[in-house]
Amino acid sequence: MELGILSITGNDTGRKAALNDAVFAIEPNDHVIWLDVKQYLANQRQGTHKAKTKNEIHRTTKKLMKQKGTGGARRGSLKSPLVRGGGRAFGPVPRDYYFKLNQKTKQLARKSALSYKAKENNILVVEDFNMDSVKTQNYIEMLKNLNIKDNKNLMLLGSHNQNIYLSSRNVQRNQVLVANEVNTYAILNAQKLIVTESALKALTEVLSK
């Protein structure tokens, strides 16, 4: 599959970029996509939730009523989960939500996500560019030239570029990542994928192994 390479002004450069079929044209595996996204979202959780149990509540332990004859459940103290303000039964405790996922599974998930984007014609290849200064307006102007200003976009760069990253930081529904650090969730969460020539080369090298 080949795509025309665009400049940041939105013009066709007349050159073509070949998308490797082993990365952008595989049969997508929905199950591994689900696993990878699940792991990514799980890793974002802090897991600091906590509710006090019966033994952590400081209330009187004086017997509230007689044991029998009330017609209700026996209640020994105000710490009981049955009482308003009492301890919580089986409440949440701090925990780590991380779980292991094999690298080959994560790699297959990313290739499946990229294949979906290619199949839906939601990938744009642009020539490598740089920004001389940090200016959000210049980044917005580039999105307008590419006719994707109103979309949720993900731009992949071949290497870290501080000016481009800072220029895009305040633009809503836009994200800039280095190709080697992209994850399945970020790919699927974007409507349009903007890939620079160097990022396309890096993606192909990493995912075609």
ABEGO torsion letter per residue (X at the ends): XBBBBBBAAGBBAGBBBBBBAAAAABBBBAAAAAAAAAAAAAAABAGABBBBBAAABBBBABBABBABGAGBBBBABAABAABBGBBBBGBBBBBBABBBBBAAAAAAAAAAAAAAAAAAGABBBBBBBBBABBBAAAAAAAAAAAGAAABBBBBBBABBBAAAAAAAAABBGBBBBBAAABBAAAAAABABBBBBAAAAAAAAAAAAX
